[in-house]
């Protein structure tokens, strides 16, 4: 093996390791969020850690690359902030209060490719190919299995969490389309979302919501600070950027297929939440759907 081939091989393995690291962090982030909003903290407290801490690190990128609200880019930046910022996070974490980890794992990362494809079709007339269409069908099947079982028993209120998680996934799908249209680098995009979310949310958190950070156990506060502010807000973003650079966007996104199952497995020992048969079936369908919907199979056949 010559030097160029060896370097290319190392780059691939570095990309795979980075993608796995990012997915593992995101799986832990989902579990940590569920843990946070069902303990002494609430959705507003978890949202505080998610955006205020990363904003302190990312604001220089916003200062150097621009606010994101110059003429011609305001609508796209606003869609990014709504889709991945405070509105998304408050809706998603509120939904996490009502449903177990298996639902969160399947309905959040599992449905984003479906909803992003629908939004892209409506906004820019982008049609999915046959492989992505097959993935979308599988994702819909997973949703039907999970949400359908809750609709049969509406007394426990889980349907509210399912609905909020689907709304959150739709917002993230809109962010994905807006990010693609904006075409900015990942650091600038992250700065736009995190800094503006922190600026808009901090006054609400201090004067409208009831902060629980000072009265919650320090262990819960520390977990959210690390999971939300450091790992999910910064480290996972850097790792995923490395994965995209070494593997390409399609191959890096394919690792997201591991997320529903991994988050559910982590939730078993941490939260004591075992998935039922419908949830397991939904996770399997959603994971397979994500693998197809990211374009990995189709790209392999074409390439």
Phi, psi and omega in degrees: 000125180282174186297320181296316179295320179295320179294319178296320179295319177297320180298320179296315181292324175297318178297318179296317180296320179294318179296316178297320178297317179296315180296320178298319178295316180295324176296315177295325178298317178299316179295316179297323179294315177299317179297319183293314186279352176254006178252227183276344180263164178242178179305322181294322180293317179295321177297322177304310181294323185296326186247324184291317181296309177298328181298326179295332180271325191267349185301328178299328178294323178291323180293320183279319187266350179113157185288341185089359183241028172290164181302131179096349180235005185294315183297319180293316179297320178297319178297324178293317182293317178293320186283334182230001183258215187303313180302313178303312189290321179296318179295314183295314182289331174295319177296329180294343179288339189256344188231156179285172185300323182299323178292316180300314183296322182278320187276338178273284181292334184287332185258352182301315179301321178298309185290325176296321179295319179295318180293319179297322178294318181289323187273318186230015176056038178271117182265134177286149175283183187294326180289316177295322177298320177296320177298320179298320178298317179296319179298317178300319177300319177297319178298316181299318180298315185283306183291323181300320179294329178284325179293334177288340179225079186280354183292333183276355175079005182296331182302330179295316177296317177303315182297315180295321178294322177293322175296317178299318178295323178295320177297317179294324175299320176296322176299318180300315179293318180296320179297319179297320181288325182289320176071021180276166180286156186300323181294317179294319178298315178297323179294318179301312183293310187287315184293312180293325176297317179295317181298318182284327187273327186303314176298322177296318181297320184281328189243346180249310178280173176250099181298136180246006186299319185284342182252348180283155175303141185297333179294319178294320178297316181296319179299315181290323178300314182287311186292314184278308189283319186265301188287306182287318185286332186234302189295315180299322179297317179295315180298318181292325175298320176296317180298316179296320180293325183271327186253336191097155186297318183295312181292324178294318181294333181298332179294342177296342178297338178282342191296312181301313181292319182295316179296321179296317179296319178295325181292338181295305180284328185283315185255346183071029183250111180265131179288144175275177182302317180296320180294319179298314178299319179295321179295317179298313180295316182295319180296316177296322179295320177298318180300318179284319186291338177283351176089005184295314182294313180297321180295323179294321180290326182282327188283000000 
